[in-house]
Amino acid sequence: MQKPRIPLVLQILIGLAAGILVGALLHRFPESRPWLIDNVLQPAGDIFIRLMKMIVVPIVFACMVVGIAGNGDGKSLGRIGVRTLLYFFTITTTAIIVGLVLGNLLQPGAGTDLASLKAVAVNVAPASATGHGLGQILLNIIPDNVIDAMAKGSLLPVLFFAVMFGLGVSGLGEERKRPLLDALRGVSEGMFRVTSMIMAYSPIGVFGMIAVTVANFGFSSLLPLIKLILVSYISIIVFALVVLGSVARLAGVPFFGLIRHIKDELILAFSSASSAAVMPQLMAKLESFGAPRSLVSFVVPVGYSFNLDGASLFLGIGTLFVAQLYGIDLSIGEQALLVVTMVLTSKGAAGVPGFMFVILSATLASAGLPLEGIAFIAGVYRLMDMPTTALNVLGNALAPLVIARWEQRTLAARAAAAKPFAPPR
């Protein structure tokens, strides 16, 4: 008789709980902590992240080329691309505004004693005044060496090349195009099988990552920043239910049905704090939920750089936290200007843990706020990064479904308009 298999989502939760327990024990008895972290726990977590990053580029490239060359045309691709970017900029701008509004209402940094906070060393690249401008973002999308972009896992340049290559392949004759598309479909299907193999390791990776965090910082470092943590969780829940829920309702997408459908991916994203860890299986889940493959393979990867709802939300909250922590009052006009800055700094972010410090430092520098504030957040950011990442994944799961409905309605309206008028008899 075959033993019942433990569902993957339960395995991940067990790994999460075990990691918290082991991390708490190591924090309490620190004599063996350095060796275990350096030789066991940290490598266990890093292995999982590297495995998932290893398969993202081949899947995205293969799916994108097949979707464009096999099904699409230049006009429909351009229309979908414009709609996708318009949707992303609208949603992320809304997330930033919601973060600022809730940050002003709930005051996460007010009353926090600077002396009670524990600073953590954070390696943050200097914020460039021009590095996040619109022109620089557009320039960075075009790779000067696509192999180098693939090696670095830079999704936007890879996507740009995949779109160009897909359009080129679509113009080939059928006898030349068909074998190439069949080969790329084989690559895509093979990589999805590799994904299922890697997912069997995910509970161990989650265990290692959370154990390292708890072992290094413990629970005592949470207390001075408990208000910031609570405000972050409340804001994420409010944004998910009110904003994303309303968008789904307007588009006719069953919001809670979608959450149930991708619950494994949401829990894994929450546990690992890495949205890249769930991209391949998220794309497969969205196809089974009814989104066209060609649209999923375009919208989801682009969303990983342009539609980070959770990161955008926390940008507003984190910036106001630092301002309130140092007693700096930001006027409505200054906050309105910050929205524009945040919209640009939040674009092009990678779906890996810790990148928030880079875009948060750019935002603080542009507002003239002390960068030292990041060092106080760093110790507990992992706890806020977890729901932030889950919201990023949920937002990118909803996006292709909304754009698919938008596209269906456009095509239906055009078909109705093209139908010849038949006078009543």
Residue pairs with C-beta under 8 A, 6 or more apart in sequence:
6 14
8 199
8 200
8 202
8 203
8 264
9 263
9 264
9 267
9 268
11 202
11 203
12 202
12 203
12 206
12 264
12 267
12 268
12 271
13 267
13 271
14 203
15 202
15 203
15 204
15 205
15 206
15 207
15 210
15 271
16 206
16 207
16 210
16 271
18 207
18 211
19 206
19 207
19 208
19 209
19 210
19 211
19 214
20 210
20 211
20 214
22 41
22 207
22 211
22 214
22 215
23 210
23 211
23 212
23 213
23 214
23 215
24 214
24 215
24 218
24 219
26 32
26 33
26 36
26 37
26 211
26 214
26 215
27 33
27 214
27 215
27 216
27 217
27 218
27 219
28 218
33 215
36 215
37 212
37 215
37 216
40 208
41 207
41 208
41 211
41 212
41 215
42 208
42 212
43 208
44 204
44 205
44 207
44 208
44 209
45 205
45 206
45 207
45 208
45 209
45 212
46 208
47 201
47 205
47 208
48 198
48 201
48 202
48 204
48 205
48 206
48 208
48 209
48 272
48 277
49 205
49 209
49 272
49 274
49 276
49 277
49 352
49 353
51 198
51 201
51 205
52 198
52 274
52 276
52 277
52 278
52 279
52 280
53 153
53 276
53 352
55 191
55 194
55 195
55 198
55 280
56 153
56 155
56 276
56 279
56 280
57 150
57 153
57 155
57 158
58 187
58 191
59 188
59 191
59 192
59 195
59 279
59 280
59 283
60 155
60 158
60 159
60 162
60 279
60 297
60 301
61 150
61 158
61 161
61 162
62 184
62 185
62 187
62 188
62 191
63 188
63 283
63 293
63 296
63 297
64 159
64 162
64 163
64 166
64 297
64 298
64 301
65 162
65 165
65 166
65 169
65 181
65 184
66 166
66 181
66 184
66 185
66 188
66 293
66 294
66 297
67 166
67 293
67 294
67 295
67 297
67 298
68 77
68 162
68 163
68 166
68 167
68 169
68 170
68 294
68 298
69 166
69 167
69 169
69 170
69 177
69 180
69 181
70 170
70 181
70 294
71 292
71 293
71 294
72 166
72 170
72 294
73 170
74 167
77 163
77 167
77 298
79 407
79 410
80 295
80 298
80 299
80 403
80 407
81 298
83 403
83 406
83 407
84 298
84 299
84 302
84 303
84 399
84 403
85 302
85 306
87 307
87 399
87 402
87 403
88 302
88 303
88 306
88 307
88 399
89 306
89 343
91 243
91 247
91 307
91 309
91 395
91 399
92 306
92 307
92 308
92 309
92 312
92 343
92 346
92 347
93 312
93 339
93 343
94 243
95 239
95 243
95 309
95 310
95 312
95 313
95 316
96 312
96 313
96 315
96 316
96 339
96 342
96 343
96 346
97 316
97 339
98 235
98 238
98 239
98 243
98 313
98 316
99 235
99 312
99 313
99 314
99 315
99 316
99 317
99 320
100 316
100 317
100 319
100 320
100 335
100 338
100 339
101 316
102 231
102 234
102 235
102 238
102 316
102 317
103 231
103 235
103 316
103 317
103 319
103 320
103 321
104 320
104 335
106 227
106 231
106 234
106 235
107 324
108 227
108 228
108 231
108 232
108 317
108 320
108 321
108 324
109 228
109 320
109 321
109 322
109 323
109 324
109 325
110 324
111 227
112 224
112 225
112 227
112 228
112 324
112 325
113 224
114 325
114 326
114 376
116 224
117 224
117 225
117 376
118 217
118 221
118 224
118 376
118 379
119 372
119 375
119 376
119 378
119 379
120 217
120 375
120 376
120 378
120 379
121 375
121 378
122 357
122 374
122 375
122 378
124 357
124 358
124 361
124 371
124 374
125 358
125 361
127 361
127 362
127 364
127 365
127 366
128 362
130 136
131 362
132 341
132 344
132 345
132 347
132 348
132 362
133 344
134 344
137 344
137 347
137 348
140 156
140 157
140 348
141 156
141 157
141 160
142 157
142 160
143 149
143 154
143 157
143 158
143 160
143 161
146 157
146 158
146 161
149 157
149 158
149 161
150 158
153 350
155 301
155 304
155 305
155 350
156 302
156 305
156 348
159 298
159 301
159 302
163 298
169 177
169 180
169 181
170 177
172 180
191 280
192 280
192 281
192 284
195 280
195 281
195 284
196 281
199 281
202 268
202 272
202 277
205 272
206 268
206 271
206 272
209 271
209 272
209 273
209 353
210 271
210 382
213 382
217 379
217 380
221 379
221 380
222 229
222 380
222 383
225 376
225 377
225 379
225 380
228 317
228 321
228 377
228 380
228 384
229 380
229 383
229 384
231 317
232 314
232 317
232 384
232 387
232 388
233 384
233 387
235 313
235 317
236 310
236 313
236 387
236 388
236 390
236 391
239 309
239 313
239 391
240 391
240 394
244 255
244 309
244 394
244 395
244 398
245 255
247 398
247 402
248 254
248 255
248 258
248 398
248 401
248 402
249 255
251 401
251 402
251 405
251 406
252 405
253 398
253 401
253 402
253 405
255 398
258 289
258 397
258 398
258 401
259 266
259 394
261 285
261 288
261 289
262 282
262 285
262 286
262 289
262 393
262 394
262 397
264 281
265 278
265 281
265 282
265 285
265 393
265 397
266 390
266 393
266 394
267 390
268 277
268 278
269 275
269 277
269 278
269 389
269 390
269 392
269 393
270 386
270 387
270 389
270 390
271 386
272 353
272 389
273 353
273 382
273 385
273 386
273 388
273 389
274 351
274 352
274 353
274 389
275 304
275 308
275 351
275 389
275 392
275 393
275 396
276 304
276 350
276 351
276 352
278 393
279 300
279 301
279 304
279 351
282 300
282 393
282 396
282 397
283 296
283 297
283 300
285 397
286 296
286 300
286 397
286 400
286 401
287 293
287 296
289 401
290 401
290 404
291 400
291 401
291 404
292 404
295 400
295 403
295 404
295 407
296 400
299 396
299 399
299 400
299 403
300 396
300 397
300 399
300 400
303 395
303 396
303 399
303 400
304 350
304 351
304 392
304 396
305 347
305 348
305 349
305 350
306 347
306 348
307 392
307 395
307 396
307 399
308 346
308 349
308 351
308 392
308 395
309 391
309 392
309 394
309 395
310 387
310 388
310 389
310 390
310 391
310 392
310 395
311 346
311 349
311 355
311 356
311 359
311 388
311 392
312 342
312 343
312 346
313 388
313 391
314 356
314 384
314 388
315 342
315 345
315 346
315 356
315 359
315 360
315 363
316 338
316 342
318 356
318 360
318 377
319 338
319 342
319 360
319 363
319 364
319 367
319 369
320 330
321 373
321 377
322 364
322 369
322 370
322 373
322 374
322 377
323 329
323 330
323 367
323 369
325 373
325 376
326 369
326 370
326 373
328 369
330 338
330 367
334 367
338 363
338 366
338 367
341 362
341 363
341 366
341 367
342 363
345 359
345 362
345 363
345 366
346 359
349 355
349 356
349 358
349 359
351 389
351 392
353 382
353 385
353 389
354 381
354 385
356 381
356 385
356 388
357 374
357 378
357 381
360 374
360 377
361 371
361 374
364 370
364 371
364 373
364 374
365 371
377 384
